[in-house]
Amino acid sequence: ASEALKGRVLELNLADLNNDEDQSYKKVKLCVEEIQGRNCLTDFHGMELTRDKQCALIRKGQTLIEAHVDIKTTDGFVVRMFAIAFTKRRQDQVRNSCYAQSAQIRKIRKKMVEIMIKEASTVQLRELVKKLIPEVIGKEFEKQTQGIFPLKDTHIRKVKII
């Protein structure tokens, strides 16, 4: 491996990295930082949901809520996070659709941004990646916004290092 590989960005499927087929819908970008013999040392460069996963989530009769925010981690990396969430029907609901009002959407979006800032600004990039893989932040969205409107399929859609 030569010095020409430095700075190169690799895009890998998370299922291939962890030998776990359940995580096949996440793509991870790694940036080559250093070369040691035949090995390349990489660093996290970004994460994204695959297109087919995003398309499978979107349906009619529900509200799509997106939020994004730029956050500085404790080790100085600036990360841009994009979140996605969908409204959920209640158990005893008869109506086919479950649309949220615009005021509720604004409240949910504000809460999502708050949670992303709280979760990411207090940790280093390494710990943030450990939170992104098991979808900890997405579950937190569902829990915290239950009082405003029930949500489902809450994910961090994309993460970029700026």
Order of alpha helices (4+ residues) and beta strands (2+ residues): beta-alpha-beta-beta-alpha-beta-beta-alpha-alpha-alpha-beta
